């Protein structure tokens, strides 16, 4: 519980398209309002697919989703930072494509759903 709001934290592929349905249905039942996803490896090839996935999750499960990702090299592959903040109304904030290799510290205001 963070300031009276229940939240969940996922890492890596725990919130990937393969697994998210069952997990997020349980999250809804538990009345968790915010999901943090810490992952620098995307399940998607391009930026727009990544943004759409998280926006759709927020809308479908009435969640605020905060994805935190970093930059660098993993297994010889360049990582694209695709951090974002999504709600049921859409993306509230996101890393722009030209900022994918930039470290950015962002302060977000998150309200109860």
FENQUIQUI-V158628 format. One line per field, one symbol per residue. ss: DSSP state (~ for helix, > for strand, _ for the rest). burial: 1 if it has 16 or more other C-alpha atoms within 10 Angstrom, else 0. A space follows every 50 residues. Layout:
ss: ???
burial: ???
This chain:
ss: _>__>_>>>>>~~~~____~~~~~~~~~~____>>>>>________~~~~ ~~~~~~~~~~~__>>>>>___>>>__>>>____>>>>__>>>>>__~~~_ _____________
burial: 00000010000010100000000100100001111111111110001001 10011111001111111111100000001111111111011001100001 1000000000000
